[in-house]
Amino acid sequence: MRLSRPLKVIVGVATLWPALWLMAEAVCMVTGLSNVHEGGPVEIAVCDAIWTMRWSMILVPLLAIFYLVYLFRMPGTTGAAKGLWAAAILVGCAPLFMPLFFYLHVWRDPGSSGR
């Protein structure tokens, strides 16, 4: 399954989004918790973006479906490796493993890696 470079960029941005969102949420939580002891109101615009959270909740399962289809159409990969990648993508750590899978198997062209 070959993707054009612009489509790879779109998939890459969509793949990085959930991981970046998790980091932004962690920053909001830490910042919010550190401001509570000062007695001041916690006003962080990123934390108020509920629509962004909903977008991420819809995006992760769609990306998982895309990567599973891509994985099982990928030639030259053994069944054990496919099973391991499928388990890694479907487990709750998907935002961590999807960028790795994207870089190793989607972004790099199969012929250019020298394998």
C-alpha positions as CSV (number, residue, x, y, z in Angstrom):
1,M,0.0,0.0,0.0
2,R,1.7,3.2,-1.2
3,L,0.7,6.6,-0.2
4,S,1.6,9.9,-1.8
5,R,3.8,12.4,0.1
6,P,1.0,14.9,0.8
7,L,-1.2,12.1,2.1
8,K,1.7,10.9,4.3
9,V,2.0,14.4,5.7
10,I,-1.8,14.5,6.5
11,V,-1.7,11.0,8.1
12,G,1.5,12.1,10.1
13,V,-0.2,15.2,11.5
14,A,-3.3,13.2,12.4
15,T,-1.1,10.6,14.0
16,L,0.9,13.1,16.1
17,W,-2.2,15.0,17.3
18,P,-3.3,12.5,20.0
19,A,0.2,12.3,21.5
20,L,0.4,16.1,21.5
21,W,-3.0,16.4,23.0
22,L,-2.0,14.1,25.8
23,M,1.0,16.2,26.5
24,A,-1.1,19.4,26.5
25,E,-3.5,17.8,28.9
26,A,-0.7,16.8,31.3
27,V,0.6,20.4,31.2
28,C,-2.9,21.7,31.9
29,M,-3.3,19.3,34.9
30,V,0.1,20.2,36.4
31,T,-0.4,23.9,35.8
32,G,-3.9,23.7,37.3
33,L,-2.8,21.8,40.3
34,S,0.0,24.2,40.9
35,N,-2.3,27.2,40.8
36,V,-4.9,25.8,43.2
37,H,-2.7,26.5,46.3
38,E,-2.4,30.1,45.3
39,G,-6.2,30.6,45.5
40,G,-6.4,32.1,42.1
41,P,-8.7,31.0,39.3
42,V,-7.3,28.5,36.9
43,E,-7.8,29.8,33.4
44,I,-6.1,27.9,30.7
45,A,-7.6,28.2,27.3
46,V,-6.3,24.8,26.2
47,C,-8.1,23.0,29.0
48,D,-11.4,24.6,28.1
49,A,-11.3,23.2,24.5
50,I,-13.8,20.4,24.9
51,W,-14.3,20.1,21.2
52,T,-10.6,19.3,20.8
53,M,-11.0,16.4,23.2
54,R,-14.0,15.1,21.3
55,W,-12.0,15.4,18.0
56,S,-9.2,13.4,19.5
57,M,-11.6,10.7,20.8
58,I,-13.0,10.2,17.3
59,L,-9.6,10.4,15.6
60,V,-7.8,7.6,17.6
61,P,-10.2,4.8,16.6
62,L,-10.2,6.0,13.0
63,L,-6.4,6.0,13.0
64,A,-6.3,2.5,14.6
65,I,-8.5,1.2,11.8
66,F,-6.3,2.9,9.1
67,Y,-3.1,1.5,10.6
68,L,-4.6,-2.0,11.0
69,V,-5.7,-2.0,7.3
70,Y,-2.3,-0.7,6.3
71,L,-0.5,-3.2,8.5
72,F,-2.3,-6.3,7.1
73,R,-1.8,-5.1,3.5
74,M,1.9,-4.5,4.0
75,P,4.0,-7.1,2.2
76,G,7.1,-8.6,3.6
77,T,6.1,-8.6,7.3
78,T,5.8,-11.8,9.2
79,G,2.6,-12.8,10.9
80,A,4.2,-12.5,14.3
81,A,5.4,-9.0,13.7
82,K,1.9,-8.1,12.3
83,G,0.3,-9.5,15.4
84,L,2.7,-7.6,17.7
85,W,2.0,-4.3,15.9
86,A,-1.7,-4.9,15.9
87,A,-1.7,-5.6,19.7
88,A,0.4,-2.4,20.3
89,I,-1.9,-0.3,18.2
90,L,-5.1,-1.7,19.8
91,V,-3.9,-1.5,23.4
92,G,-4.5,1.8,25.3
93,C,-1.0,3.0,24.4
94,A,-2.0,3.6,20.8
95,P,-1.0,7.3,20.8
96,L,2.5,6.2,21.7
97,F,2.9,3.4,19.2
98,M,1.1,5.0,16.2
99,P,3.8,7.6,15.6
100,L,6.4,4.9,15.8
101,F,4.6,2.7,13.3
102,F,4.0,5.7,11.1
103,Y,7.7,6.6,11.0
104,L,9.0,3.0,10.5
105,H,6.4,1.7,8.0
106,V,4.5,4.6,6.4
107,W,6.8,7.6,6.2
108,R,9.9,5.9,5.1
109,D,9.7,4.4,1.6
110,P,10.3,0.6,1.7
111,G,13.0,0.8,-1.0
112,S,15.0,3.6,0.6
113,S,15.7,2.2,4.0
114,G,18.3,-0.3,2.7
115,R,16.7,-3.3,4.4
